[in-house]
Amino acid sequence: MLYNIRQFEYIRAGCHSAEFWISSLSGCTDIRTKLNYHILASRLEQFIMPAEMELLDVNSTARDVENYLERFDIWCLTKSDMDDKKLTAYFLHFVGKEAYTLIKNLVYPESPIDISYTALKNKVLQHFKPINFVAAERAKFNMLARSHSQSVRDFVLQLQTQAAKCDYGAQLEDQLRDRLIAGIQLPELQQKLLLCPDQKFQTIRKICEQYEDVKHVTKTEEAVLLNYSKRNNSRMRTNNKFKPRTDSRASNPSTRHFTDRNPNPMAQKFGKCESCGRNHSRYSCPHRRAKCFSCGKTGHIQLVCRRVDDEVDPLETASIVSIASDGSETFTHSSTDVEDIAAIQSVIERVNVASESLIEKRPEVRIKGLTYLLDAFRMHYLCLDESWNYSDTFFSGIENVLKKGKAQDQTLAAECLAVFAFQFDSQNIVECYARFLPVLDTALRDVTAPCAFRAACSVALAVFHFLTGHCEFVAPKDLMKSLESVFRGSCLKGDGKAPVLDPTVSAFHVSALRSWGLLYTLLTSYDAGPVGTALLPVVISLLQCANVDMRIMAGEIAALIYERIRAEVDERFKGPYYTDLVRLLNELATDGTKSRSKVDRKRQRQSFRELVDTVTHLGTAETTVNFGSEVLVLTSCTEHFYYDLLCCLLKGGMTRHLQENFQVRDLFDLGLPVVVSHSPLDRRALRDQRRLANLFACKLRTQKRGSHRDRRSNVVHQGDY
């Protein structure tokens, strides 16, 4: 009987094959075992557990969870007499401890065993499946293209995987066919596909696969023929190790040049290392992470640095040098222009290095790179477009930091993305917005994320949507509703008192309100009236909060709403809350509450005096901004709002962007950038013009003030005579 117990323990330990146990019993000589052979064989199914599946990973993606549930459904089809209760029990047993805890929390207060398997499956899918932006997924599908190293079958699989998220319905076959033809990246094959009479997806797919197979076979045959010719040539060589380069010694009988016929096999295999110049693999080179003393980059030494070759003076190596004369028609750069171009190229090289550092594992390296990128994008206008070779590296690094980074580098990445939007080409900003919209929107809605990160995401979303215009990804009113749900947290509570919030939370609410105002300027005239009127009660409540920045921003939003509605909808618009709003604005313009700091009261009074004039039809005060030789005049609340927002984003580089950035200049209708002359004569002429203009302005100012001055002294002197 001891033998039977061991067999039973072995079965319980994991042997699920009944045939193995029966075959082992058939060779047994124990009489008692043979008597119970048929009984134990008939009862064997009671002790053997069904084949188990792996545990459900709660950290896996939604697609992996769907695949797990589909495999479990297939496993259930192989079992007979499977009622709903037993199906639920098997499912809860297979998913594991962590997944069971998750399911228990999802169905609380009910017990998981009392719920049907279909209901549990729907709960799990609803939890793991993210929000699907169909428009964004379709935009990604339309941008798919086959790379040169990607096979046709892999590209078709990529198309089908992405199309499953796009909900094309009956148009699925047509969309797959069109995207396959457009993204195949083979002109000869595209022409053949367009001329094909049968325009079905399966037919087009077979033609592409056949074309790739034929090309692969042809390439293989060429490689075989090439190897065959190399072998024939090698047989004809001599076995001498050294052979003279030439057999004739008549030209130079005293000199003989020898070449090595049997070089180092490692040198033939790897070639020259780009890190040190020797013949070995670069991955095993000890200088692969060395820092160059010439260019400062990591990955090579000064001996093989390419910048050393680039910095050689061409005048020293050129055989013929042409110098343009004064009357020449050939355009030549001045020394100052060359210095500016060299400075910009140096900044771009450092930006490229900082973009590569975004994929580093150490947070301090990523933070250092993001800080430099943020400063470079603010202080310089680099005019980057799709031809920038490091665009994919930059976007991938920013996306990786936004998803998996720490709080500090996530905040810097979102701020860098908002500033970079003014650097990138306006025609390619739509693709960038479609790529980062799900990540930024998810972070904005995540209440567990840091407030600084959520504030940066709100500004980045608003800037991207503003520069993109009216796009198909998301409507501006949907984003405005999400932002409104954020800054409503600063409104008065039910008892009429202002909430006491943390400074980071208040700053987040201010950023959300500023982003809402930027999106409001993008609305059409039809939507500006209802949306603005609906927000006025919230604005009145925000004017009574404890944060001075929130009060000032709420006043600016109120002035922005009234200006747009009166300019585009109704000239005499006041609204149902006009009296309360004007009363609050006047109180804040003359506020003298001692509980508030003197600096806050001064800022508040200065801001609300101008806002009261705007709301009460008295007009907006003009603001003049001088930058270089140009002047920017802000005449409306919208222009003031744009200027303040850009000052918050660009900070110290605002003047440079006003002078050079096309998007910023179009925002204020400044036209094309003014060409700044570096000639000393031009600078002297401009200086003389400014001096004469100042003298003329001083004379007019003196005449105007003279008419209002006190003339009693003149009367006294005349009476003395």
Buried (B, 14 or more C-beta within 10 A) or exposed (E): EEBBEEBBEEBEEEBEEBEEBEEBBEEBEBEEBEEBBEEBEEEBEEEBEEEEBEBBBBEEEEEEBBEBBEEBEEBBEEEEEBEEEEBBBBBBEBBBEEBBEBBBEBBEEEEBEEBEBEBBBEBBEEBBEEEEBEBBBBBBBBEBEBEEEEBBEEBBEBBEEBBEBBEBEEEBBEBBBBBBBEBBEBEEBBEBBEEEEEBEBEBBBEBBBEBBEEEEEEEEEEEEEEEEEEEEEEEEEEEEEEEEEEEEEEEEEEEEEEEEEEEEEEEEEBEEBBBBEBBBEBEEBEBBEBEBEBBEBEBBBEEBBEEEEEEEEEEEEEEEEEEEEEEEEEEEEEEEEEEBEEEBEEBBBBBBBBBBBBBEEEBEBBBBBBBBBBBBBBBBBBBBEEEBEBBEBBBBBBBBBBEEBBEBBBBBBBBBBBBBBBBBBBEBBBBBBBBBBBBBBBBBBEEEBBBBBBBBBBBBBBBBBBBBEEBEBBEBBEBBEBBBEBBBBBBBEEEEEBBEBEEEBBBBBBBBBBBBBBBBBBBEEEBBBEBBBEBBBBBBBBBBBBBBBBBBBBBBBBBBBBBBBBBBBEEEBBBEBBEEBBEBBBEBBEBEEEEEEEEBBEBBBEBBBBBBBBBBEEEBEEEEBEBEEBEBEBEBBBBBBBBBBBEEBBEEBBBBBBBBBBBBBEBBEBEEBEEBBEEEEEEEEEEEEEEEEEEEEEEEEEEEEEEEEEEEEEEEEEEEE
